[in-house]
Amino acid sequence: MDKDITHGLTKREVKIFFSLYRPFRRFLKDRKEARKDGSQSWSYRRERNGRIAVERFISLGPTFIKLGQVLSARPDLLPKEYVRSFELLQDSVPPAPFSEIENILKEDIGDIDSVFQNFNREAISGASLGQVYIAEYKGKKVAVKVNRPDAEFIIKRDIIILDRILKFARGRIENFLYLSISSVLKDFRRRVFDELDYRKESSNARRIGKNIEGREKIIIPHIYDEISTSRVLVMDYLPGIKITDRKTLLEKGIDVSRLAYDLDTAFIRMLLRDDIFHADPHPGNISVLEDGTIVLYDFGMVGDLDSNTRYYLLSLYDAMTRSDIDQMIDALIGVKALSPAANRGVIRRSIEIAMEGMTGKRAEDSEIRELLEIANGVVFEFPFRLPTSLVLYMRMSSLLEGICLNLDPDFKFVKVLRKLFYDEGLFKELYTKQLEMFTEESVRSIEAGVAILPLLKRKLESEQEEKPVKSKKIEGTLAGGFLFLGGIYELSHLFIPGLIIGLAGLIIMLASLR
């Protein structure tokens, strides 16, 4: 272990342990009660305890602020009252003195007065991992984002401490919870260092910019790679109206309802069409120009969905908007939010109870939060280890809906989503994929059936000696049935399944002729 990192570890370790001990004890009790109460009950005591936990996280500094943001998207671990409290956690921290930042700038890009025509030493914003300054570069106004002093050291040290505390807790908490927290810390460790490396953020911005170019009414600031490093990121300064400043947007004549629609569709297309999506659309990362153009910042937290997860996510949306509980369960299992071994009957009843609270309301008139809370409640009651891509998606969708509802209180996320799915042909893709999967399952079943045909043939032959006429009828019926099914599949243009079924019929027919 790095000697510098371990220096002063004991003092910090004691502080973290005693800061989190009582909130964690309350969390364990609240979690147990929440699972017993069911997903529909809301406890203001649990909400208060969640807020206290958030306050402790803020007091412990940058590592815990970023960790709290990750936890806000973990309905498998936290009761919904805690999730709501952690969602409110803002990554806003007073900036460090410029004298400490200046050393990083000198080490990475040289004397700032030689590189820039002008550099304002007062930071315009401060976050847990970095802070931003305004400067002039080659005649253009730029934003200069710089890592906080010792940010990497602080995070490495705190992660080591968290690992130690978690090992101490092992055996004192349920095994599933221990494994889930371990998984969260492992994923957090990887992602937080990605966010610290501005070269990766630059790459993410370029990829997303290329994907949305000409498709969305969104601008991504140009990045000046020649003077950007892993700790310093220089980009065009594009100030705008904060996305949540509805009053100013209206004063500028911007159609806020249209803005909400454009923002929502842009992010959903990113999620379901592209190889990468922006996973952190909180208000500080989005602004609007006076002509209604959206400006997107901060590409440190991104995600991607593989084709399988994307398919099941589409299927989950489709199921929720049609109240198809069986498809909903299949989709939750497909995205690995539920274990395949979970009791479907118990899960079905849990979803039915949750949906009773929506009686009289059409699914398309529901908010995505209502529908996701049903899914989240099931995930919390029947926990399974969520994949990282799904965690980032849930964070993105929750933040996005909050912004859209602030812009347009009548905004219906699900209605917009369904329209987008039809316009983009995504439902057609979904149903085509469902048919393909049904076909594949049918083929596997048929192949398994063909494998037992020799056994069936021997059985029929043994019966033929005693009841030859009946045996022939059985064989003829089986053969005819298989040939009929094969014909149906051929008419449906499913050539391979039709061929296999037809061959199965021929095998039985040939067996009967011997």
KOLTOR-323442 format. One record per residue (C-alpha): x, y, z; residue number from 1; residue in three letters. Coordinates in steps of 0.25 Angstrom, whole numbers, padded with zeros to 4 digits. Example, Ala and Ser with C-alpha at 12.3 -4.5 7.8 and 13.67 -1.06 7.14 Angstrom:
// residues 2
[r [0049, -0018, 0031], 1, 'ALA']
[r [0055, -0004, 0029], 2, 'SER']
***
This chain:
// residues 514
[r [0000, 0000, 0000], 1, 'MET']
[r [0005, 0014, -0004], 2, 'ASP']
[r [0012, 0020, 0009], 3, 'LYS']
[r [0006, 0034, 0005], 4, 'ASP']
[r [-0008, 0029, 0004], 5, 'ILE']
[r [-0007, 0022, 0018], 6, 'THR']
[r [-0002, 0034, 0025], 7, 'HIS']
[r [-0012, 0039, 0035], 8, 'GLY']
[r [-0021, 0027, 0031], 9, 'LEU']
[r [-0025, 0024, 0046], 10, 'THR']
[r [-0030, 0038, 0049], 11, 'LYS']
[r [-0039, 0039, 0036], 12, 'ARG']
[r [-0043, 0025, 0038], 13, 'GLU']
[r [-0049, 0028, 0052], 14, 'VAL']
[r [-0056, 0040, 0047], 15, 'LYS']
[r [-0063, 0033, 0036], 16, 'ILE']
[r [-0066, 0021, 0045], 17, 'PHE']
[r [-0073, 0029, 0055], 18, 'PHE']
[r [-0080, 0039, 0045], 19, 'SER']
[r [-0086, 0027, 0038], 20, 'LEU']
[r [-0089, 0017, 0049], 21, 'TYR']
[r [-0102, 0022, 0054], 22, 'ARG']
[r [-0108, 0026, 0041], 23, 'PRO']
[r [-0104, 0012, 0036], 24, 'PHE']
[r [-0111, 0005, 0048], 25, 'ARG']
[r [-0123, 0013, 0045], 26, 'ARG']
[r [-0122, 0009, 0031], 27, 'PHE']
[r [-0122, -0006, 0034], 28, 'LEU']
[r [-0134, -0004, 0043], 29, 'LYS']
[r [-0141, 0004, 0032], 30, 'ASP']
[r [-0138, -0005, 0021], 31, 'ARG']
[r [-0143, -0017, 0029], 32, 'LYS']
[r [-0156, -0010, 0032], 33, 'GLU']
[r [-0158, -0005, 0018], 34, 'ALA']
[r [-0157, -0019, 0012], 35, 'ARG']
[r [-0167, -0023, 0022], 36, 'LYS']
[r [-0177, -0012, 0020], 37, 'ASP']
[r [-0177, -0014, 0005], 38, 'GLY']
[r [-0173, -0004, -0007], 39, 'SER']
[r [-0186, 0005, -0006], 40, 'GLN']
[r [-0184, 0010, 0009], 41, 'SER']
[r [-0177, 0023, 0011], 42, 'TRP']
[r [-0170, 0026, 0024], 43, 'SER']
[r [-0166, 0041, 0028], 44, 'TYR']
[r [-0157, 0035, 0039], 45, 'ARG']
[r [-0149, 0028, 0028], 46, 'ARG']
[r [-0149, 0040, 0019], 47, 'GLU']
[r [-0143, 0048, 0031], 48, 'ARG']
[r [-0133, 0037, 0033], 49, 'ASN']
[r [-0129, 0038, 0019], 50, 'GLY']
[r [-0127, 0053, 0019], 51, 'ARG']
[r [-0118, 0051, 0032], 52, 'ILE']
[r [-0110, 0041, 0024], 53, 'ALA']
[r [-0108, 0051, 0012], 54, 'VAL']
[r [-0104, 0062, 0022], 55, 'GLU']
[r [-0093, 0052, 0028], 56, 'ARG']
[r [-0088, 0049, 0013], 57, 'PHE']
[r [-0087, 0063, 0010], 58, 'ILE']
[r [-0079, 0066, 0023], 59, 'SER']
[r [-0069, 0055, 0019], 60, 'LEU']
[r [-0065, 0062, 0006], 61, 'GLY']
[r [-0063, 0059, -0009], 62, 'PRO']
[r [-0062, 0043, -0008], 63, 'THR']
[r [-0075, 0042, -0001], 64, 'PHE']
[r [-0083, 0053, -0009], 65, 'ILE']
[r [-0079, 0045, -0022], 66, 'LYS']
[r [-0083, 0031, -0015], 67, 'LEU']
[r [-0096, 0037, -0010], 68, 'GLY']
[r [-0099, 0040, -0025], 69, 'GLN']
[r [-0097, 0026, -0028], 70, 'VAL']
[r [-0106, 0021, -0017], 71, 'LEU']
[r [-0117, 0030, -0022], 72, 'SER']
[r [-0119, 0020, -0033], 73, 'ALA']
[r [-0119, 0007, -0025], 74, 'ARG']
[r [-0134, 0003, -0021], 75, 'PRO']
[r [-0129, -0011, -0019], 76, 'ASP']
[r [-0121, -0006, -0007], 77, 'LEU']
[r [-0128, 0007, -0001], 78, 'LEU']
[r [-0143, 0008, 0003], 79, 'PRO']
[r [-0150, 0018, -0006], 80, 'LYS']
[r [-0150, 0029, 0004], 81, 'GLU']
[r [-0134, 0028, 0005], 82, 'TYR']
[r [-0134, 0028, -0011], 83, 'VAL']
[r [-0142, 0041, -0011], 84, 'ARG']
[r [-0133, 0048, -0001], 85, 'SER']
[r [-0120, 0044, -0008], 86, 'PHE']
[r [-0126, 0049, -0021], 87, 'GLU']
[r [-0126, 0063, -0016], 88, 'LEU']
[r [-0111, 0062, -0013], 89, 'LEU']
[r [-0104, 0073, -0021], 90, 'GLN']
[r [-0090, 0072, -0025], 91, 'ASP']
[r [-0087, 0087, -0021], 92, 'SER']
[r [-0075, 0090, -0012], 93, 'VAL']
[r [-0068, 0103, -0009], 94, 'PRO']
[r [-0056, 0104, -0019], 95, 'PRO']
[r [-0042, 0102, -0013], 96, 'ALA']
[r [-0032, 0114, -0013], 97, 'PRO']
[r [-0026, 0118, -0026], 98, 'PHE']
[r [-0012, 0117, -0021], 99, 'SER']
[r [-0014, 0102, -0019], 100, 'GLU']
[r [-0020, 0101, -0033], 101, 'ILE']
[r [-0009, 0109, -0040], 102, 'GLU']
[r [0001, 0098, -0037], 103, 'ASN']
[r [-0007, 0088, -0045], 104, 'ILE']
[r [-0008, 0098, -0057], 105, 'LEU']
[r [0007, 0101, -0057], 106, 'LYS']
[r [0010, 0086, -0056], 107, 'GLU']
[r [0001, 0082, -0067], 108, 'ASP']
[r [0000, 0094, -0077], 109, 'ILE']
[r [0011, 0104, -0073], 110, 'GLY']
[r [0010, 0118, -0069], 111, 'ASP']
[r [-0004, 0122, -0070], 112, 'ILE']
[r [-0001, 0137, -0074], 113, 'ASP']
[r [0007, 0131, -0086], 114, 'SER']
[r [-0004, 0121, -0090], 115, 'VAL']
[r [-0016, 0130, -0089], 116, 'PHE']
[r [-0018, 0144, -0093], 117, 'GLN']
[r [-0027, 0146, -0080], 118, 'ASN']
[r [-0030, 0137, -0068], 119, 'PHE']
[r [-0040, 0140, -0057], 120, 'ASN']
[r [-0035, 0135, -0044], 121, 'ARG']
[r [-0049, 0134, -0038], 122, 'GLU']
[r [-0055, 0120, -0040], 123, 'ALA']
[r [-0069, 0121, -0046], 124, 'ILE']
[r [-0073, 0108, -0040], 125, 'SER']
[r [-0068, 0097, -0031], 126, 'GLY']
[r [-0071, 0082, -0030], 127, 'ALA']
[r [-0066, 0070, -0022], 128, 'SER']
[r [-0055, 0067, -0032], 129, 'LEU']
[r [-0052, 0079, -0040], 130, 'GLY']
[r [-0055, 0094, -0042], 131, 'GLN']
[r [-0057, 0103, -0054], 132, 'VAL']
[r [-0050, 0117, -0058], 133, 'TYR']
[r [-0053, 0126, -0069], 134, 'ILE']
[r [-0041, 0130, -0078], 135, 'ALA']
[r [-0038, 0135, -0093], 136, 'GLU']
[r [-0030, 0126, -0102], 137, 'TYR']
[r [-0027, 0129, -0116], 138, 'LYS']
[r [-0037, 0140, -0116], 139, 'GLY']
[r [-0048, 0131, -0111], 140, 'LYS']
[r [-0055, 0131, -0098], 141, 'LYS']
[r [-0052, 0117, -0091], 142, 'VAL']
[r [-0056, 0110, -0079], 143, 'ALA']
[r [-0044, 0103, -0071], 144, 'VAL']
[r [-0048, 0091, -0063], 145, 'LYS']
[r [-0037, 0087, -0053], 146, 'VAL']
[r [-0036, 0075, -0043], 147, 'ASN']
[r [-0037, 0079, -0029], 148, 'ARG']
[r [-0024, 0078, -0021], 149, 'PRO']
[r [-0021, 0064, -0016], 150, 'ASP']
[r [-0034, 0059, -0021], 151, 'ALA']
[r [-0028, 0046, -0026], 152, 'GLU']
[r [-0021, 0044, -0012], 153, 'PHE']
[r [-0033, 0047, -0004], 154, 'ILE']
[r [-0042, 0037, -0012], 155, 'ILE']
[r [-0032, 0026, -0012], 156, 'LYS']
[r [-0030, 0028, 0003], 157, 'ARG']
[r [-0045, 0028, 0006], 158, 'ASP']
[r [-0048, 0016, -0003], 159, 'ILE']
[r [-0037, 0008, 0005], 160, 'ILE']
[r [-0044, 0012, 0018], 161, 'ILE']
[r [-0058, 0008, 0013], 162, 'LEU']
[r [-0052, -0005, 0009], 163, 'ASP']
[r [-0047, -0007, 0023], 164, 'ARG']
[r [-0060, -0003, 0030], 165, 'ILE']
[r [-0068, -0012, 0020], 166, 'LEU']
[r [-0059, -0024, 0024], 167, 'LYS']
[r [-0061, -0021, 0039], 168, 'PHE']
[r [-0076, -0021, 0036], 169, 'ALA']
[r [-0076, -0035, 0029], 170, 'ARG']
[r [-0083, -0045, 0038], 171, 'GLY']
[r [-0091, -0034, 0045], 172, 'ARG']
[r [-0100, -0031, 0033], 173, 'ILE']
[r [-0107, -0040, 0023], 174, 'GLU']
[r [-0099, -0047, 0013], 175, 'ASN']
[r [-0107, -0041, 0001], 176, 'PHE']
[r [-0105, -0027, 0006], 177, 'LEU']
[r [-0090, -0029, 0008], 178, 'TYR']
[r [-0088, -0034, -0006], 179, 'LEU']
[r [-0097, -0023, -0012], 180, 'SER']
[r [-0089, -0012, -0004], 181, 'ILE']
[r [-0076, -0018, -0009], 182, 'SER']
[r [-0081, -0018, -0023], 183, 'SER']
[r [-0085, -0003, -0022], 184, 'VAL']
[r [-0071, 0000, -0016], 185, 'LEU']
[r [-0064, -0007, -0027], 186, 'LYS']
[r [-0072, 0000, -0038], 187, 'ASP']
[r [-0071, 0013, -0031], 188, 'PHE']
[r [-0055, 0011, -0030], 189, 'ARG']
[r [-0055, 0009, -0046], 190, 'ARG']
[r [-0064, 0020, -0049], 191, 'ARG']
[r [-0059, 0031, -0040], 192, 'VAL']
[r [-0045, 0030, -0046], 193, 'PHE']
[r [-0051, 0031, -0060], 194, 'ASP']
[r [-0057, 0044, -0056], 195, 'GLU']
[r [-0044, 0049, -0051], 196, 'LEU']
[r [-0037, 0047, -0064], 197, 'ASP']
[r [-0041, 0058, -0073], 198, 'TYR']
[r [-0035, 0051, -0085], 199, 'ARG']
[r [-0047, 0041, -0084], 200, 'LYS']
[r [-0057, 0052, -0082], 201, 'GLU']
[r [-0052, 0058, -0095], 202, 'SER']
[r [-0053, 0045, -0103], 203, 'SER']
[r [-0067, 0043, -0097], 204, 'ASN']
[r [-0071, 0057, -0102], 205, 'ALA']
[r [-0066, 0055, -0116], 206, 'ARG']
[r [-0073, 0041, -0117], 207, 'ARG']
[r [-0087, 0047, -0112], 208, 'ILE']
[r [-0085, 0059, -0121], 209, 'GLY']
[r [-0082, 0051, -0133], 210, 'LYS']
[r [-0095, 0042, -0130], 211, 'ASN']
[r [-0104, 0054, -0129], 212, 'ILE']
[r [-0099, 0063, -0139], 213, 'GLU']
[r [-0110, 0068, -0149], 214, 'GLY']
[r [-0120, 0060, -0141], 215, 'ARG']
[r [-0122, 0068, -0128], 216, 'GLU']
[r [-0124, 0082, -0125], 217, 'LYS']
[r [-0112, 0081, -0116], 218, 'ILE']
[r [-0098, 0087, -0115], 219, 'ILE']
[r [-0086, 0081, -0108], 220, 'ILE']
[r [-0075, 0091, -0106], 221, 'PRO']
[r [-0062, 0089, -0114], 222, 'HIS']
[r [-0050, 0084, -0106], 223, 'ILE']
[r [-0036, 0089, -0108], 224, 'TYR']
[r [-0028, 0076, -0108], 225, 'ASP']
[r [-0015, 0083, -0110], 226, 'GLU']
[r [-0015, 0089, -0096], 227, 'ILE']
[r [-0024, 0079, -0089], 228, 'SER']
[r [-0018, 0068, -0080], 229, 'THR']
[r [-0023, 0057, -0070], 230, 'SER']
[r [-0025, 0068, -0060], 231, 'ARG']
[r [-0028, 0081, -0068], 232, 'VAL']
[r [-0040, 0082, -0078], 233, 'LEU']
[r [-0041, 0094, -0087], 234, 'VAL']
[r [-0054, 0096, -0095], 235, 'MET']
[r [-0062, 0107, -0102], 236, 'ASP']
[r [-0070, 0115, -0091], 237, 'TYR']
[r [-0084, 0115, -0095], 238, 'LEU']
[r [-0092, 0121, -0084], 239, 'PRO']
[r [-0107, 0120, -0085], 240, 'GLY']
[r [-0120, 0120, -0077], 241, 'ILE']
[r [-0120, 0109, -0066], 242, 'LYS']
[r [-0130, 0098, -0071], 243, 'ILE']
[r [-0138, 0099, -0058], 244, 'THR']
[r [-0139, 0114, -0059], 245, 'ASP']
[r [-0153, 0113, -0064], 246, 'ARG']
[r [-0157, 0128, -0062], 247, 'LYS']
[r [-0145, 0133, -0070], 248, 'THR']
[r [-0147, 0123, -0081], 249, 'LEU']
[r [-0162, 0128, -0082], 250, 'LEU']
[r [-0157, 0143, -0082], 251, 'GLU']
[r [-0148, 0140, -0094], 252, 'LYS']
[r [-0160, 0134, -0102], 253, 'GLY']
[r [-0155, 0119, -0101], 254, 'ILE']
[r [-0166, 0109, -0102], 255, 'ASP']
[r [-0163, 0101, -0090], 256, 'VAL']
[r [-0172, 0090, -0093], 257, 'SER']
[r [-0165, 0087, -0106], 258, 'ARG']
[r [-0152, 0089, -0099], 259, 'LEU']
[r [-0156, 0078, -0089], 260, 'ALA']
[r [-0160, 0069, -0101], 261, 'TYR']
[r [-0147, 0072, -0109], 262, 'ASP']
[r [-0138, 0069, -0097], 263, 'LEU']
[r [-0146, 0056, -0093], 264, 'ASP']
[r [-0145, 0050, -0107], 265, 'THR']
[r [-0130, 0054, -0109], 266, 'ALA']
[r [-0126, 0046, -0097], 267, 'PHE']
[r [-0135, 0034, -0100], 268, 'ILE']
[r [-0130, 0033, -0114], 269, 'ARG']
[r [-0116, 0034, -0108], 270, 'MET']
[r [-0120, 0022, -0098], 271, 'LEU']
[r [-0127, 0013, -0109], 272, 'LEU']
[r [-0120, 0017, -0122], 273, 'ARG']
[r [-0105, 0020, -0119], 274, 'ASP']
[r [-0093, 0013, -0113], 275, 'ASP']
[r [-0092, 0023, -0101], 276, 'ILE']
[r [-0101, 0032, -0093], 277, 'PHE']
[r [-0099, 0044, -0084], 278, 'HIS']
[r [-0103, 0038, -0070], 279, 'ALA']
[r [-0103, 0051, -0062], 280, 'ASP']
[r [-0113, 0061, -0067], 281, 'PRO']
[r [-0114, 0069, -0054], 282, 'HIS']
[r [-0118, 0083, -0056], 283, 'PRO']
[r [-0104, 0088, -0054], 284, 'GLY']
[r [-0100, 0081, -0067], 285, 'ASN']
[r [-0111, 0086, -0076], 286, 'ILE']
[r [-0113, 0101, -0081], 287, 'SER']
[r [-0121, 0107, -0092], 288, 'VAL']
[r [-0117, 0118, -0102], 289, 'LEU']
[r [-0127, 0129, -0105], 290, 'GLU']
[r [-0131, 0122, -0118], 291, 'ASP']
[r [-0135, 0110, -0110], 292, 'GLY']
[r [-0123, 0102, -0113], 293, 'THR']
[r [-0119, 0092, -0102], 294, 'ILE']
[r [-0104, 0092, -0097], 295, 'VAL']
[r [-0099, 0080, -0091], 296, 'LEU']
[r [-0087, 0079, -0081], 297, 'TYR']
[r [-0079, 0069, -0073], 298, 'ASP']
[r [-0077, 0056, -0079], 299, 'PHE']
[r [-0070, 0049, -0068], 300, 'GLY']
[r [-0082, 0040, -0064], 301, 'MET']
[r [-0086, 0032, -0077], 302, 'VAL']
[r [-0092, 0018, -0079], 303, 'GLY']
[r [-0096, 0009, -0090], 304, 'ASP']
[r [-0106, -0002, -0092], 305, 'LEU']
[r [-0103, -0016, -0099], 306, 'ASP']
[r [-0113, -0020, -0109], 307, 'SER']
[r [-0119, -0030, -0100], 308, 'ASN']
[r [-0121, -0020, -0088], 309, 'THR']
[r [-0127, -0010, -0098], 310, 'ARG']
[r [-0137, -0020, -0103], 311, 'TYR']
[r [-0142, -0024, -0089], 312, 'TYR']
[r [-0142, -0009, -0085], 313, 'LEU']
[r [-0151, -0007, -0097], 314, 'LEU']
[r [-0160, -0019, -0093], 315, 'SER']
[r [-0161, -0013, -0079], 316, 'LEU']
[r [-0166, 0000, -0084], 317, 'TYR']
[r [-0176, -0007, -0093], 318, 'ASP']
[r [-0181, -0016, -0082], 319, 'ALA']
[r [-0182, -0004, -0072], 320, 'MET']
[r [-0190, 0004, -0081], 321, 'THR']
[r [-0199, -0008, -0084], 322, 'ARG']
[r [-0200, -0013, -0070], 323, 'SER']
[r [-0195, -0027, -0075], 324, 'ASP']
[r [-0189, -0032, -0062], 325, 'ILE']
[r [-0183, -0045, -0068], 326, 'ASP']
[r [-0176, -0038, -0078], 327, 'GLN']
[r [-0171, -0028, -0067], 328, 'MET']
[r [-0165, -0039, -0059], 329, 'ILE']
[r [-0159, -0045, -0071], 330, 'ASP']
[r [-0152, -0032, -0075], 331, 'ALA']
[r [-0147, -0030, -0060], 332, 'LEU']
[r [-0141, -0043, -0061], 333, 'ILE']
[r [-0135, -0040, -0075], 334, 'GLY']
[r [-0129, -0027, -0070], 335, 'VAL']
[r [-0123, -0035, -0058], 336, 'LYS']
[r [-0131, -0027, -0048], 337, 'ALA']
[r [-0138, -0040, -0043], 338, 'LEU']
[r [-0132, -0054, -0041], 339, 'SER']
[r [-0138, -0064, -0050], 340, 'PRO']
[r [-0140, -0073, -0038], 341, 'ALA']
[r [-0149, -0063, -0031], 342, 'ALA']
[r [-0164, -0067, -0028], 343, 'ASN']
[r [-0172, -0062, -0040], 344, 'ARG']
[r [-0185, -0064, -0033], 345, 'GLY']
[r [-0180, -0055, -0021], 346, 'VAL']
[r [-0174, -0045, -0030], 347, 'ILE']
[r [-0187, -0044, -0038], 348, 'ARG']
[r [-0195, -0042, -0026], 349, 'ARG']
[r [-0186, -0031, -0021], 350, 'SER']
[r [-0187, -0023, -0035], 351, 'ILE']
[r [-0202, -0025, -0034], 352, 'GLU']
[r [-0203, -0018, -0021], 353, 'ILE']
[r [-0194, -0007, -0025], 354, 'ALA']
[r [-0202, -0005, -0038], 355, 'MET']
[r [-0215, -0004, -0030], 356, 'GLU']
[r [-0211, 0009, -0025], 357, 'GLY']
[r [-0212, 0014, -0040], 358, 'MET']
[r [-0226, 0009, -0042], 359, 'THR']
[r [-0234, 0018, -0051], 360, 'GLY']
[r [-0221, 0024, -0057], 361, 'LYS']
[r [-0217, 0021, -0071], 362, 'ARG']
[r [-0203, 0016, -0072], 363, 'ALA']
[r [-0199, 0027, -0082], 364, 'GLU']
[r [-0204, 0037, -0072], 365, 'ASP']
[r [-0195, 0032, -0061], 366, 'SER']
[r [-0181, 0038, -0058], 367, 'GLU']
[r [-0169, 0030, -0061], 368, 'ILE']
[r [-0166, 0031, -0046], 369, 'ARG']
[r [-0179, 0024, -0043], 370, 'GLU']
[r [-0176, 0013, -0052], 371, 'LEU']
[r [-0162, 0012, -0049], 372, 'LEU']
[r [-0165, 0012, -0034], 373, 'GLU']
[r [-0173, -0001, -0036], 374, 'ILE']
[r [-0161, -0007, -0043], 375, 'ALA']
[r [-0152, -0002, -0032], 376, 'ASN']
[r [-0161, -0007, -0021], 377, 'GLY']
[r [-0161, -0021, -0027], 378, 'VAL']
[r [-0146, -0020, -0028], 379, 'VAL']
[r [-0145, -0016, -0014], 380, 'PHE']
[r [-0154, -0027, -0009], 381, 'GLU']
[r [-0147, -0038, -0017], 382, 'PHE']
[r [-0133, -0032, -0018], 383, 'PRO']
[r [-0122, -0036, -0028], 384, 'PHE']
[r [-0109, -0030, -0032], 385, 'ARG']
[r [-0112, -0019, -0042], 386, 'LEU']
[r [-0103, -0017, -0054], 387, 'PRO']
[r [-0095, -0004, -0055], 388, 'THR']
[r [-0102, 0000, -0068], 389, 'SER']
[r [-0116, -0001, -0062], 390, 'LEU']
[r [-0112, 0007, -0050], 391, 'VAL']
[r [-0107, 0018, -0059], 392, 'LEU']
[r [-0120, 0017, -0067], 393, 'TYR']
[r [-0129, 0019, -0055], 394, 'MET']
[r [-0121, 0031, -0050], 395, 'ARG']
[r [-0122, 0037, -0064], 396, 'MET']
[r [-0137, 0035, -0065], 397, 'SER']
[r [-0140, 0040, -0051], 398, 'SER']
[r [-0132, 0053, -0053], 399, 'LEU']
[r [-0138, 0055, -0067], 400, 'LEU']
[r [-0152, 0054, -0062], 401, 'GLU']
[r [-0150, 0064, -0051], 402, 'GLY']
[r [-0145, 0074, -0061], 403, 'ILE']
[r [-0156, 0072, -0071], 404, 'CYS']
[r [-0167, 0073, -0060], 405, 'LEU']
[r [-0161, 0086, -0055], 406, 'ASN']
[r [-0161, 0091, -0070], 407, 'LEU']
[r [-0175, 0086, -0072], 408, 'ASP']
[r [-0184, 0082, -0060], 409, 'PRO']
[r [-0193, 0074, -0070], 410, 'ASP']
[r [-0181, 0067, -0077], 411, 'PHE']
[r [-0185, 0052, -0078], 412, 'LYS']
[r [-0172, 0044, -0079], 413, 'PHE']
[r [-0178, 0031, -0083], 414, 'VAL']
[r [-0187, 0037, -0094], 415, 'LYS']
[r [-0175, 0044, -0100], 416, 'VAL']
[r [-0168, 0031, -0099], 417, 'LEU']
[r [-0178, 0023, -0106], 418, 'ARG']
[r [-0179, 0034, -0117], 419, 'LYS']
[r [-0164, 0033, -0119], 420, 'LEU']
[r [-0164, 0018, -0119], 421, 'PHE']
[r [-0174, 0018, -0131], 422, 'TYR']
[r [-0168, 0030, -0138], 423, 'ASP']
[r [-0154, 0023, -0137], 424, 'GLU']
[r [-0159, 0009, -0141], 425, 'GLY']
[r [-0154, 0004, -0127], 426, 'LEU']
[r [-0167, -0004, -0124], 427, 'PHE']
[r [-0166, -0011, -0138], 428, 'LYS']
[r [-0152, -0015, -0134], 429, 'GLU']
[r [-0157, -0020, -0121], 430, 'LEU']
[r [-0168, -0028, -0127], 431, 'TYR']
[r [-0158, -0034, -0137], 432, 'THR']
[r [-0148, -0037, -0127], 433, 'LYS']
[r [-0159, -0044, -0118], 434, 'GLN']
[r [-0163, -0052, -0130], 435, 'LEU']
[r [-0149, -0056, -0133], 436, 'GLU']
[r [-0147, -0060, -0118], 437, 'MET']
[r [-0160, -0068, -0119], 438, 'PHE']
[r [-0155, -0075, -0131], 439, 'THR']
[r [-0142, -0079, -0125], 440, 'GLU']
[r [-0149, -0084, -0113], 441, 'GLU']
[r [-0158, -0092, -0122], 442, 'SER']
[r [-0146, -0098, -0130], 443, 'VAL']
[r [-0139, -0102, -0117], 444, 'ARG']
[r [-0151, -0109, -0112], 445, 'SER']
[r [-0153, -0116, -0126], 446, 'ILE']
[r [-0138, -0120, -0126], 447, 'GLU']
[r [-0140, -0126, -0112], 448, 'ALA']
[r [-0152, -0133, -0117], 449, 'GLY']
[r [-0145, -0138, -0129], 450, 'VAL']
[r [-0134, -0144, -0120], 451, 'ALA']
[r [-0144, -0153, -0113], 452, 'ILE']
[r [-0150, -0158, -0126], 453, 'LEU']
[r [-0142, -0171, -0126], 454, 'PRO']
[r [-0148, -0174, -0112], 455, 'LEU']
[r [-0162, -0170, -0117], 456, 'LEU']
[r [-0159, -0179, -0129], 457, 'LYS']
[r [-0155, -0191, -0120], 458, 'ARG']
[r [-0167, -0189, -0111], 459, 'LYS']
[r [-0177, -0189, -0124], 460, 'LEU']
[r [-0170, -0201, -0129], 461, 'GLU']
[r [-0172, -0209, -0116], 462, 'SER']
[r [-0186, -0205, -0116], 463, 'GLU']
[r [-0188, -0208, -0131], 464, 'GLN']
[r [-0186, -0223, -0128], 465, 'GLU']
[r [-0198, -0223, -0118], 466, 'GLU']
[r [-0207, -0212, -0125], 467, 'LYS']
[r [-0202, -0210, -0139], 468, 'PRO']
[r [-0214, -0202, -0144], 469, 'VAL']
[r [-0214, -0192, -0133], 470, 'LYS']
[r [-0199, -0190, -0134], 471, 'SER']
[r [-0200, -0186, -0148], 472, 'LYS']
[r [-0211, -0176, -0145], 473, 'LYS']
[r [-0202, -0170, -0134], 474, 'ILE']
[r [-0190, -0169, -0143], 475, 'GLU']
[r [-0199, -0163, -0154], 476, 'GLY']
[r [-0205, -0153, -0145], 477, 'THR']
[r [-0191, -0149, -0139], 478, 'LEU']
[r [-0185, -0148, -0153], 479, 'ALA']
[r [-0197, -0141, -0159], 480, 'GLY']
[r [-0196, -0131, -0147], 481, 'GLY']
[r [-0182, -0128, -0149], 482, 'PHE']
[r [-0184, -0126, -0164], 483, 'LEU']
[r [-0195, -0117, -0161], 484, 'PHE']
[r [-0187, -0108, -0152], 485, 'LEU']
[r [-0176, -0108, -0161], 486, 'GLY']
[r [-0185, -0103, -0172], 487, 'GLY']
[r [-0190, -0092, -0163], 488, 'ILE']
[r [-0176, -0088, -0160], 489, 'TYR']
[r [-0173, -0088, -0175], 490, 'GLU']
[r [-0185, -0079, -0178], 491, 'LEU']
[r [-0180, -0069, -0167], 492, 'SER']
[r [-0167, -0068, -0174], 493, 'HIS']
[r [-0159, -0075, -0163], 494, 'LEU']
[r [-0152, -0084, -0172], 495, 'PHE']
[r [-0142, -0091, -0162], 496, 'ILE']
[r [-0152, -0094, -0151], 497, 'PRO']
[r [-0162, -0099, -0162], 498, 'GLY']
[r [-0151, -0108, -0168], 499, 'LEU']
[r [-0148, -0114, -0155], 500, 'ILE']
[r [-0162, -0117, -0151], 501, 'ILE']
[r [-0165, -0123, -0165], 502, 'GLY']
[r [-0153, -0132, -0164], 503, 'LEU']
[r [-0157, -0136, -0150], 504, 'ALA']
[r [-0171, -0141, -0157], 505, 'GLY']
[r [-0163, -0148, -0168], 506, 'LEU']
[r [-0155, -0155, -0158], 507, 'ILE']
[r [-0167, -0161, -0151], 508, 'ILE']
[r [-0174, -0164, -0164], 509, 'MET']
[r [-0162, -0172, -0169], 510, 'LEU']
[r [-0161, -0179, -0156], 511, 'ALA']
[r [-0175, -0183, -0157], 512, 'SER']
[r [-0173, -0189, -0171], 513, 'LEU']
[r [-0162, -0198, -0167], 514, 'ARG']
***
